[in-house]
Amino acid sequence: MPSARRADLPQGTLDLLILQIVALGPIHGYAIAQRLQQISRDVVQVQQGSLYPALHRLENKGLLAAEWGPSETGRESKFYRLTAKGRAQLKADTEAWERLTGAIGLILRTAKETR
Amino acid sequence: MSWWARFTGRHRFEDELDRELRDHFDRLVAEHIRRGRPVDEARRAARLEFGGADQVKESCRDERGTRWAHDLAQDLRFAWRRLRAQPAASLAAVATLACGIGAAAASWSLVASVLVNPLPVADPDRLVVLGERDTGPGATGGLRYSKPYDVYRHVHESGAFPGLAAGGQVSRPVAIGGRTAEPAKVYFASHGFFDLLGISPGRGRDFSAEDDQRGAPLVVILSDHYRRRVFGDNGEVLGQRLMVAGVPATIVGIAPRGFRGLNLTDAPDLYMPLETVGRVTDPRANYFAEDLPTKDSPYSWLTLLARLEGDASAAQAAGRLNALGLARRSFELTDVQTAALPAAARMNVRQFARLLGATVGLLLLSGAFSVGMLLLVRAESRQDEFAMCLALGASRVRLARGVVLEGALLAMAGGLAAIPFTQWLFGAVRTFQLPGDVSIELLNLSVDVHSWMAVAAGGLGSALLMTFVAGAFGLPARRVSLLRSRSGATPRVTRRHARTALVVAQVAIALVLLAGAGLFARSLSAALAVNPGFDAQHLVTGRMALFDSGYSRPAADAFFDELRQRLAVNASVRAFSISASHGGMTPRGQLVVDGQPRRFPSMVYYMAVDDRYFSTIGLEVIQGRDFSRDDRADGPPVAIVSESLGRLLADGADPIGHRIGSPSERNTPRVVGVVPDIITDVTTLEPLVLYHPLIQRPAVAWRAVAIRPAGDPEAAIREVHATIRQMDARVPPPPLRTMEDGLAAQMGPQRFGATILGGLGGIAALLTLLGTYVVAATVAGARRREMGIRAALGARPRQLSGLVFAETARLAGLGIAAGLFLAWLGAGSIRPFLFRTPPLDQVTLGAVAGGMLLLALAVSLRPALSAARVNLVSVLRDE
């Protein structure tokens, strides 16, 4: 059962994940959700109720820019792309995340070894 | 995207959000179809997976950060619609606020331009005027600012001040474009005068060093008020010529609009270079104080102005200047703003400003109360609606915001409407004078930054007050119980205390303002009745200064003799007399009475009068004799005293035969007659006057003339002016007016007070009546059921209307009591402006209180009558 393998996203990480996905190239909202699910092998599933408010939040902050354009199905879709500000934010957030996870991993490993 | 773009692009946003979510949904459906589901099933699955689109949209809207603004805009639209639904009440509220705010803005401008920033010059604190303390016998101890030209030259040459300028004002006949010359006040200013003040002409140029030479072609700079008065608002005046005392001069500049000279009570019309003063005045007048041809002391006519250097204080600079020992004078330096308004006048103006401020504040308060009451009544009538909204889940904050916004909209509209009202007010008060002879017209009031700030503050303050009133008392406390009680039970007369307090406060305020107006009006009429039995209406007086026209004393005497002879045969002049005031003795100085030094409680004025003076002005000698031709210059010195002086000097006994004079006189004059007191100055009610024969007191070159016209005073004034012009065209015709006008002019502040307080009090009274009516009507409306039951139980209509009247009378009575208490508190602030009227004058207070009560009862007539006609059946049917 796939739902058993799902994990809740820690607070604030959704924005980081979206920025990382969008960094690969202009992309619409549906594809972002698909891509998150595929890459995480169905561990991360984002509901529309969180995805779109997050996209609008990032757009208002100027981290993402959006424009309407033709998609692979021939219909018009709203494509998001990273702005320069977004790229800088992504870099900073990624580094912070890696530092944090590294530190947490270190604590867990060290604590396990000294047990 | 900027916040503003997001705020304004709301419709596009909604449209795009809709398209974006639909796109997502369609892709989900397509995915399910791709996995082999039928279309209907695919759509159902997609819908399940997608969840509620509306919730997603709401969350997205929240993320935009513009929701509060949209809510606000929505509330504003709603408030606007509600205000529009009751146009009469809304307009009344706006008009009320406009009056209050406008009056506040206007009075603030007035106060600011007289007290806060009287002189629009750069860095006025560092600009000082050179003064000398008036000492010696009979001196006032005040500072004298006028200096002769040689002092200016000495100070200038000493180099004590790198920035020094001098100027003095002279009245000169000025003719423009072939018109008859009119006297104008010409200020002769040294080169660098404007520069020192840090102002440059509004148009044209400043005087150059070349202009300020004795032989230079004449140039003038017009004051802005003179340009507007003479040339109108339009028209090119630069380069035009005018004739100053018959000499052509070119207009080279116009002083900036706000600049009105250095003395607030005497603003110049024109400015000319100092060194050219000799070209337009008689050479004999000797403005430059050079090798004096007569024994007259040098003419003190210049004000010396200097800018303090560096950090030097005025006292330090004065010390350095006095160390130079220039002409053995000892100077004191006063800052230019203080010198602009004499100390006494400054105090009067300050008291007056306080009074005005209190008045305007009360009006604004009254306006805010009545608007608050309108909002309150309106909020009460919406109780059901509020209760319903609360029951449906609206937040109390949102409801309160609606009420607040209504108040804010009213305040804003009131503020906007206040601007034209303020401008109108400036026009209306233009002709008045402030205490200390400050002419409001010269203040050049306009809606400036100060008034804008006052308007904004007034609007904000009243909005807050209204909001507090309506918000605190208007919102329902219990929602469900209110809805539950709708059926049948008598609605409670809610928040009655709030309304009662508002009406009581309004009545009190209106009472105070109207009482103030009444006191001023009484004081005005008292001032006009100061000289009973004295025909002030048919007595024309004025002063003539021949010195400016180059007359020496003997020449002036000859001139006045000839004028008297010519007027003696003029049909429109019945009597003509000449007098001169020659100072007096202050209460600090001593006179000599029968060889003994003696002090008097108030100033003793010296008047030198000719032998026709008393008969001309219509004073009968009540004891002893009048002056006659037998009182010769070399004869025994004689004097006539005013009744009050006579009583004091002889301690109530007969003053005739006593001797009174100043200590410097070798031969003290003997009192030969007593005349009644005559009040020419409303601040001196018991004038102590010592009259001497003019012939025994060679006076200065200016004289006072008194004319008893044969018929129309105006015709006599024209004749006198024509005669003077025939005798010497260079002499500017003196300003002449009837003594009644003269007394009335001294009462300028009282006239201003009566008008302003009367006007504002009238507005406040109207507001109060409106408030009283609203309360009487709502209370009567809320008590309809009770009245119906009383009627059904047999109460007569008169008893029912009596209930309404009693309620009104109770409110008005409380308000009147509060108002009388306020009047008692404020009595001190109005006392200095009242003339022979006590600040708690019983007649005035009684009349105003009675009037308020009657009016309050009158406006409750309609609610009372409708209460009397109540019929229980129709009340129950309505419910």
Interface residues (C-beta under 8 A of the other chain):
Chain A: H28 G29 Y30 Q47 Q48 G49 Y52 P53 H56 R57 E59 N60 G62 W68 T73 R75 E76 S77 K78
Chain B: M1 R6 E16 L17 R19 E20 L21 D23 H24 D26 R27 L28 A30 F50 G51 G52 Q55 V56 S59 C60 D62 E63 R64 G65
